[in-house]
Amino acid sequence: SIERPVMLPGEEHRPDLVVWTADGNIEIIDYKTGQENPSRYRRQVRRYMDRFAEMGYKNVRGFLWYLDSGEIVEIPFN
């Protein structure tokens, strides 16, 4: 897949995958391999979620998908 940047004045972010679902949710998925670094990765996904919320999107959800283990972790929106 091709990562496309999310642009805001002075900032550029590149989530791995953004899905607009039929029920109106936006799901941001960031893939990770190797050693887990949960706090850093959670902050990264939360920044993506915040940017989409700042652009006026509602129902934003974030996920970390650890490819080595297959674990998918939902990141709460604060």
ROVO-108623 format. One record per residue: residue number from 1; residue in one letter; x, y, z of N, C-alpha, C, O in turn. Coordinates in steps of 0.05 Angstrom, whole numbers, plus 5000, padded with zeros to 4 digits. Each point is the difference from the previous one (the first is absolute). Example, Ala and Ser with C-alpha at 12.3 -4.5 7.8 and 13.67 -1.06 7.14 Angstrom:
BEGIN
[1; "a"; [5264; 4886; 5156]; [4982; 5024; 5000]; [5018; 5024; 5000]; [5021; 5000; 5013]]
[2; "s"; [4972; 5021; 4973]; [5016; 5024; 5001]; [4985; 5022; 5014]; [5010; 5022; 5004]]
//
This chain:
BEGIN
[1; "s"; [5017; 4976; 5000]; [4983; 5024; 5000]; [5018; 5025; 5000]; [5023; 4999; 5008]]
[2; "i"; [4965; 5023; 4984]; [5015; 5025; 4999]; [4990; 5017; 5022]; [4976; 5005; 5003]]
[3; "e"; [5043; 5004; 5014]; [4993; 5018; 5021]; [4996; 5028; 4989]; [5017; 5010; 4985]]
[4; "r"; [4961; 5003; 5022]; [4996; 5027; 4991]; [5001; 5019; 5024]; [4989; 4993; 5021]]
[5; "p"; [5023; 5030; 4976]; [5003; 5017; 5023]; [4974; 5014; 5007]; [4983; 5006; 4983]]
[6; "v"; [5014; 4999; 5043]; [4978; 5017; 5011]; [5014; 5027; 5005]; [5018; 5002; 5016]]
[7; "m"; [4973; 5018; 4970]; [5013; 5026; 5001]; [4985; 5020; 5017]; [4975; 5002; 4998]]
[8; "l"; [5039; 5011; 5020]; [4989; 5023; 5014]; [5022; 5021; 4999]; [5023; 4994; 4994]]
[9; "p"; [4970; 5032; 5010]; [5020; 5020; 4998]; [5025; 4994; 5016]; [4999; 4997; 5025]]
[10; "g"; [5024; 5000; 4962]; [5025; 4995; 5013]; [5005; 4971; 5009]; [5020; 4994; 5012]]
[11; "e"; [4961; 4988; 4982]; [5002; 4973; 5009]; [4993; 4980; 4978]; [4984; 5006; 4982]]
[12; "e"; [5029; 4971; 5019]; [4993; 4978; 4982]; [5001; 4974; 5015]; [5020; 4995; 5014]]
[13; "h"; [4959; 4989; 4984]; [4998; 4975; 5014]; [4994; 4978; 4979]; [4986; 5006; 4981]]
[14; "r"; [5024; 4970; 5024]; [4996; 4978; 4981]; [4991; 4975; 5014]; [5016; 4982; 5005]]
[15; "p"; [4958; 5016; 5001]; [4990; 4975; 5011]; [5003; 4978; 4979]; [4998; 5005; 4976]]
[16; "d"; [5005; 4970; 5034]; [5003; 4978; 4981]; [4974; 4995; 4984]; [5001; 4995; 4976]]
[17; "l"; [4976; 5006; 5038]; [4975; 4994; 4986]; [4978; 5016; 5014]; [4998; 5001; 5024]]
[18; "v"; [4985; 5012; 4960]; [4977; 5014; 5009]; [4976; 4989; 4985]; [4999; 5000; 4976]]
[19; "v"; [4981; 4990; 5040]; [4976; 4988; 4988]; [4976; 5016; 5008]; [4995; 5005; 5023]]
[20; "w"; [4989; 5003; 4956]; [4975; 5012; 5005]; [4979; 4978; 4998]; [4996; 4989; 4978]]
[21; "t"; [4990; 5005; 5044]; [4982; 4977; 5000]; [4972; 5009; 4991]; [4993; 5024; 5000]]
[22; "a"; [4991; 4957; 4992]; [4973; 5006; 4991]; [4982; 5012; 5021]; [4981; 5015; 4994]]
[23; "d"; [5026; 4979; 5032]; [4983; 5011; 5022]; [5011; 5027; 5010]; [4991; 5010; 5021]]
[24; "g"; [5027; 5002; 4964]; [5009; 5027; 5006]; [5024; 5003; 5018]; [5008; 5022; 5008]]
[25; "n"; [5005; 4956; 4999]; [5025; 5001; 5016]; [5024; 5005; 4983]; [5000; 4993; 4976]]
[26; "i"; [5020; 5019; 5036]; [5026; 5001; 4988]; [5018; 4983; 5018]; [5002; 5005; 5024]]
[27; "e"; [5011; 4975; 4964]; [5018; 4982; 5014]; [5028; 5004; 4991]; [5006; 4997; 4976]]
[28; "i"; [5012; 5010; 5042]; [5028; 5005; 4994]; [5015; 4976; 5010]; [4999; 4994; 5024]]
[29; "i"; [5016; 4993; 4959]; [5014; 4976; 5007]; [5030; 5004; 4994]; [5007; 5009; 4978]]
[30; "d"; [5009; 4986; 5042]; [5029; 5002; 4997]; [5012; 4973; 5005]; [4996; 4988; 5021]]
[31; "y"; [5019; 5002; 4959]; [5013; 4974; 5001]; [5027; 5002; 5014]; [5014; 5019; 4996]]
[32; "k"; [4992; 4961; 5021]; [5025; 5000; 5014]; [5012; 4972; 4998]; [4986; 4980; 5000]]
[33; "t"; [5041; 5019; 4997]; [5015; 4975; 5000]; [5022; 5002; 5021]; [5007; 5022; 5008]]
[34; "g"; [5004; 4955; 4999]; [5023; 5001; 5019]; [4991; 5005; 5028]; [4978; 4994; 5008]]
[35; "q"; [5041; 5018; 5007]; [4995; 5005; 5029]; [4978; 5020; 5004]; [4999; 5021; 4987]]
[36; "e"; [4983; 4972; 5031]; [4978; 5018; 5007]; [5009; 5023; 5017]; [5017; 4996; 5018]]
[37; "n"; [4973; 5027; 4976]; [5005; 5024; 5017]; [4972; 5014; 5004]; [4995; 5020; 4988]]
[38; "p"; [4989; 4968; 5029]; [4972; 5008; 5002]; [4995; 5029; 5005]; [4983; 5012; 4987]]
[39; "s"; [5032; 5001; 5031]; [4994; 5028; 5007]; [5006; 5018; 4976]; [4984; 5018; 4994]]
[40; "r"; [5038; 4978; 4993]; [5007; 5016; 4977]; [4981; 4996; 4977]; [4991; 5020; 4987]]
[41; "y"; [5002; 4955; 5008]; [4982; 4994; 4978]; [4972; 5011; 5005]; [4987; 5011; 4982]]
[42; "r"; [5004; 4987; 5043]; [4973; 5011; 5007]; [5000; 5030; 4996]; [4980; 5011; 4990]]
[43; "r"; [5041; 5003; 5019]; [5001; 5029; 4996]; [4999; 5007; 4970]; [4986; 5019; 4992]]
[44; "q"; [5028; 4966; 4991]; [5000; 5004; 4972]; [4972; 4998; 4988]; [4991; 5017; 4985]]
[45; "v"; [4995; 4961; 5022]; [4972; 4996; 4989]; [4982; 5021; 5011]; [4982; 5010; 4986]]
[46; "r"; [5021; 4998; 5040]; [4983; 5021; 5011]; [5004; 5027; 4985]; [4981; 5015; 4996]]
[47; "r"; [5044; 4990; 4996]; [5005; 5025; 4985]; [4984; 4999; 4973]; [4988; 5020; 4992]]
[48; "y"; [5013; 4957; 4995]; [4985; 4997; 4975]; [4970; 5005; 5005]; [4986; 5014; 4985]]
[49; "m"; [5004; 4973; 5037]; [4971; 5003; 5007]; [4994; 5029; 5005]; [4979; 5010; 4991]]
[50; "d"; [5038; 5004; 5024]; [4995; 5028; 5006]; [4999; 5017; 4975]; [4983; 5018; 4997]]
[51; "r"; [5035; 4976; 4984]; [5000; 5016; 4975]; [4974; 4996; 4984]; [4989; 5020; 4989]]
[52; "f"; [5001; 4956; 5010]; [4975; 4996; 4986]; [4977; 5014; 5015]; [4982; 5011; 4987]]
[53; "a"; [5018; 4988; 5039]; [4979; 5014; 5016]; [5002; 5030; 4995]; [4980; 5014; 4998]]
[54; "e"; [5045; 4997; 5001]; [5003; 5029; 4994]; [4990; 5007; 4973]; [4992; 5023; 4995]]
[55; "m"; [5008; 4959; 4986]; [4990; 5005; 4973]; [4969; 4997; 4999]; [4988; 5003; 4979]]
[56; "g"; [5000; 4991; 5044]; [4971; 4999; 5002]; [4988; 4972; 4997]; [4975; 4998; 5000]]
[57; "y"; [5041; 4981; 4999]; [4989; 4973; 4998]; [4991; 4991; 5027]; [5013; 5004; 5021]]
[58; "k"; [4964; 4982; 4979]; [4989; 4988; 5025]; [5005; 4970; 4999]; [5007; 4989; 4979]]
[59; "n"; [4989; 4998; 5043]; [5002; 4970; 5001]; [5027; 4990; 4990]; [5001; 4982; 4984]]
[60; "v"; [5020; 5030; 5027]; [5027; 4991; 4992]; [5010; 4979; 5019]; [4998; 5003; 5025]]
[61; "r"; [5011; 4975; 4964]; [5011; 4978; 5016]; [5028; 4994; 4991]; [5007; 5003; 4976]]
[62; "g"; [5010; 4988; 5043]; [5028; 4994; 4993]; [5007; 4972; 5009]; [4991; 4990; 5020]]
[63; "f"; [5027; 4998; 4964]; [5009; 4972; 5006]; [5030; 4997; 4995]; [5011; 5013; 4981]]
[64; "l"; [5002; 4971; 5035]; [5027; 4990; 4995]; [4997; 4971; 4992]; [4987; 4984; 5014]]
[65; "w"; [5026; 5009; 4964]; [4999; 4972; 4991]; [5029; 4990; 5000]; [5016; 5007; 4983]]
[66; "y"; [4990; 4976; 5036]; [5026; 4988; 5003]; [5002; 4976; 4981]; [4988; 4979; 5006]]
[67; "l"; [5025; 5024; 4972]; [5001; 4980; 4979]; [5013; 4974; 5009]; [4991; 4978; 4992]]
[68; "d"; [5030; 5023; 5024]; [5014; 4976; 5009]; [4982; 4982; 5017]; [5001; 4975; 4997]]
[69; "s"; [4983; 5036; 5020]; [4983; 4984; 5018]; [4971; 4998; 4989]; [4985; 4982; 5009]]
[70; "g"; [5007; 5036; 4973]; [4973; 5001; 4991]; [4981; 5014; 5018]; [4976; 5002; 4995]]
[71; "e"; [5034; 5009; 5027]; [4984; 5014; 5020]; [4991; 5027; 4989]; [5016; 5015; 4988]]
[72; "i"; [4959; 4992; 5016]; [4989; 5026; 4993]; [4990; 5013; 5026]; [4984; 4989; 5014]]
[73; "v"; [5026; 5035; 4991]; [4994; 5015; 5024]; [4986; 5026; 4993]; [5010; 5016; 4984]]
[74; "e"; [4965; 4987; 5027]; [4986; 5026; 4996]; [5011; 5021; 5019]; [5005; 4995; 5023]]
[75; "i"; [5000; 5028; 4966]; [5010; 5023; 5015]; [4977; 5018; 5007]; [4986; 5010; 4983]]
[76; "p"; [5009; 4994; 5043]; [4978; 5017; 5008]; [5004; 5029; 4992]; [5023; 5010; 5000]]
[77; "f"; [4956; 5003; 4992]; [5001; 5028; 4992]; [4995; 5017; 5025]; [4979; 4999; 5012]]
[78; "n"; [5041; 5017; 4995]; [4998; 5017; 5024]; [4995; 5028; 4993]; [4998; 5017; 5017]]
//
